Structure formats: C-alpha cells, structure tokens
C-alpha cells in the first residue's frame, strides 16, 4: 500500500510573532501516528505560542540577532556613524553584551532588557525596522547612547527596499516601462551606455568598504566596518545599483554569521559573497551596454502572464537565511518539465522554516499547504511567472487543487530521464541547479568536514551532503539514517555543489520502503522502521582522486577572508606553494599566489621608519584575481568530474 506523508495531520501553525525553538528540536510531543512506516513530519505539538513570548530562552537562538527584527542598512549606518570615537571602540563589546540579554516580542515591538531598570525597544511595523526613531532606549544617555547602535548592529540586515507590490502590479509596471522604452513618443531619457558619475562613486564606496573588511578579516571586521559597508550598500541602492547593494549586504550577513559562530556559516560562502561584491564594484565603471545593465541588476523581477498551468508537486524545502528570513519553497513541474516555485518566506527563525510547510500556499484560493502541494497538483489560471519560475499571487490568479503524480510516473519521470552530465551542464551554464538522479546508496565516506553519504550514480561515485547545517532542521539526522540503508536504489533530488569530485546537496528522496512515497529531508523525519530490512553493509571508501593542487591557492584565498591581510604577510607563509603549482602546470595559479603574498606584505615606511597606511586596493585586487581564477578552474574541474563536455551559456565573472 502506498504511504504518502501528506496523509499525516500537520501540527498547529506557529505564531508569526514568535521566534522560538524549531519544532524539530522538541522531543516532548507525542508521535503523530502509531504507524512507523512513514516519516513523521517535524511539527510542534505544544500548541500555539503566546503573543508575548520570550525569545532569549530559545536554545536554537544562540546566534547574533536571533529574535530581533531585521533592520534596514541605512538605519544601522546612521546610528553607528553618529557615535563618538570613544563609543565606536566599545561598540563590539556592546553588541556582545546586548545579545546576551533577554528579548521579549509583543506584536510589532521587540523589547530588550538592558538592565533591571532600562529597556531598549525596536518597533518593526511590517516586521522590519526602517527608521532611526524606531529604535528607542530608556537610558539616561539616549538617544546618543551605545545601546541603539548595538541593537541595530546585532539585528539581521533587512532588504533595503520598499514593500513588494502584488504580482499583477509588478507585471503592469514592467509592461508600461517596456512600452515607454520602445515607443518613439516616450519621454524616457536614453541610456548613455556607460556608468553615470553617481554610479561610479557608489561602487567605489562599495569596493573600498569591502576591501577594508577583507583586510581586517572576519575577526577584525567589527560593527564599525560592517556599518561602513552597509552605508555603501544603501548608497548603491539609491544610485540604482541593486546588485551591488545586495552583494554588500550579503558580505555583512556572512561576517556576522562568522563572528557569532552560526552553525550554518560556511567560509566558502562568505568568500563567494566577498568576491561578488568586489567583482561587481570593479567591473561596473568600465562596463557598457548589456554588461552594464546586468551589473546594475534589477530591484524586482518582472512577472509575466503565463496563461493556464497544470502543475505537479515535486518536493518542498525549508528556507533559513543568515539575514533573518525563513519559510518554505515548494517546487513543481508542468507537463513539459519546466519548473515553477511557490514560496512563503518572511522574517523568522528555524521554527518558521519548519512551520511554513503546514501553511496554505499563497496563490489563488486553494487551501493546499506546502507539504500537501509537494505531493499533489495545482491547476492555475491567469498565472504570472517571474524569469526564475516563481509563481505570482496577484488578485487575478486562480488556483485549485488537482491530482499529483509519483516521481516514476509521467510527466515527472522525464526529469530523471535527462543524463546527469546534461543536468550539470545546464546548471553550470546558468540554468537551475537542481539535479534529478537515480542512485544506489553505498554507505558513508569520511571527509574533513564530517561524514557524507556515498552513492553510485550510473557508475560514478557521488557524495551527497546536507543542504543546511542548522540544528533545527532534520537534514543531518535523515542523512545519517539513509547511510544505514546501503544497497537501496532511490530516486533523489539534489542541488549541485561544484567541486573537483561529484558532490550534491541532498534535498528529497524516495521513501526507502515505498517508491510511491517521497521524503522532504528538510521537513520530514525518517524513522529507523522506515529503512528496508537486510540493508547491505557500507561499501569501502572510493579511491582517492588525483586532484590538481588547486587547494594551495584556494586555502590562501579563504585564509585571507577569515584572518585578513596579516595572515598572508608573515615571512615564509608562501613556503614554495607557487613553485609547486608551476611544477604541475598551473603557472597562472602560481603567479597569482605570489602576487597575493607580495601585496599582503607590501608595507612601505616613511623617513622615520614608521609604517605607512597599507594599499588595501592592491591587496583586494590581488585577492579578487585569485578568487575569480579559483572559481573558474573549480567550475572546469566540476564539469570534468561529471563528464560534461561543454557547459554552454554565459556566466558573469
């Protein structure tokens, strides 16, 4: 008999005003069913939260900013900029002390008890702090106190833009703008094809601020340097450069995650964000035409009408970002194999990421939850779709529930019929990065970052790793159980993780005991009883891959991000790595590594022997060149590992 997780009753909907512990961290609730043949959904059975709830007691909220509403970059930059030099030196210590204080949420107001007699309040109508006056402190030094700036520096960074209009409004606006550009009678000023002076000044500010963060490293990039980068991000937004602004904000959130020891923090992600910010700021002043338009970016994706759609649910995945947003995204496909997404993302923590799966999808009048849509279908009329496949939820959209399809049935079966190499080529060429693979589980293999699941994919050893390391999400526990099901042949959905060996982030799998059912690994929990009897023992670890020693350059690139310029300036830190790279034919990598060390150690002295200010621009340029080269070589090695002959498409550097 087919077992479908959608038949299990969802847990109660968590309160939107609570950032309490995620459901997956609570083991006191009763089991949802006495039948252990299907994985239990990670829902919370303790009942809804109160409207006023203490967030500081959340065991999963030990990262900086947990429980605080997102704050606009301009607010943080203004509050930190108004501090005196003496208070700026104490800001990082103030942030540390403030995050240890209890936090209470009451509607749109978040209250922090600075001490027994003083409270700090953050008013966030709509979930975001958008003005300086919305942060108020009751101490005697207010409004010039340290507490306000510390609270803004500890809170997640909000998107620095106005509330989003409906999908129909976005479509109408894009259509009118396009007509105005194409009409000869339009009054729009023609684009000169080169960057404007205010754009050049804005990206210069982003480059300088990002270079200062790189020079200091995550350990030295405190709240003051972060505020300068947020100020540059706000300036870029005002200059009409949303891509540069978003890149700068992503660097700040990554630095904060590193400094707060966030379990989801990854050094490689921060290095990519820093390279993106520096790369956009470096290229934009010299760009022209279509390249310039791409570097400017778009503040909002236009939604286009797409008529009627018949969609089939694929899977759902939780969303949990370092910027303080959480929710769920459900992936669907039409009869031609095109992918569409339905998302529900808002300010929140791990509790909202798991709880959003049991909320009704925001499209039409359907009452389907994300968990149900992942296994059912949807008939949509008057659909509006963004370029990335996100479905709009305008007033003119109608949607009703329809029958779904199993992964081994048409039309979903055709997604797995595409060879893995072609899917990887599509992802590396700029398409979506989801992989639909047929694999045979082979046990685990030990890596420096921990164990990963080893699988055979058409004769190719494939390493499957967790998609998110947040303790409130069940990814890791599910992966550990799947490792005990050696020999099981399963269909999986994964996300490509570029590297010199085939690797992917595991998102969803067929139920090990019932191919007609499926498991969303970030939302559902497998049980030991779900595993098939007589699982084969773990396979021996695959033979070591003879990799090019690109790690010699990658390691220095990452070391600079975490430790700053000083870790590469020590005498003898190169230790002949450049010569070793040249011996194996990576002459460019060797030259870039030598230049990186030279730029880091380049500190001139004045006539009195005192060190002059360092040239952060040269060091940032050398680091950016090394980072871009490393990324392109790793992309080529990834294609080779998956057997891709040509990636196709264009890709921004």
Secondary structure by P-SEA (a helix, b strand, c coil): ccccccccccccccccccccccccccccccccccccccccccccccccccccccccccccccccccccccccaaaaaaaaaaccaaaaaaaaaaaaaaaabbbbbcccbbbbcccccbbbbbbbcccccccccccccccccccccaaaaaaaaaccccccccccccaaaaaaaaaaaaaaaaccccccccccccccaaaaaaaaaaaaaaaaaaaaccccccaaaaaaaaaaaaaaaaaccaaaaaaaaaaaaaaaaaaaccccccaaaaaaaaaaaaaaaacccccccaaaaaaacccbbbbbbbcccbbbbcbbbbbbcccccccbbbbbbcccbbbbbbbbbccccaaaaaaacccccccccccccaaaaacbbbbbccccccccccccccccbbbbbbbbbccccccccccccccaaaaaaaaaaccccccbbbbbbcbbbbccccbbbbbbcccbbbbbbbcccccccaaaaaaaaaaacccbbbbbbbbbbbcccbbbbbcccccccccccccccccccccccccccccccccccccccccccaaaaaaaaaaaaacccccccccccccaaaaaaaaacaaaaaaaaaaaaaaaacccccccccccccaaaaaaaaaaaaaaaaaaaaaaaaaaaaccccccccccc
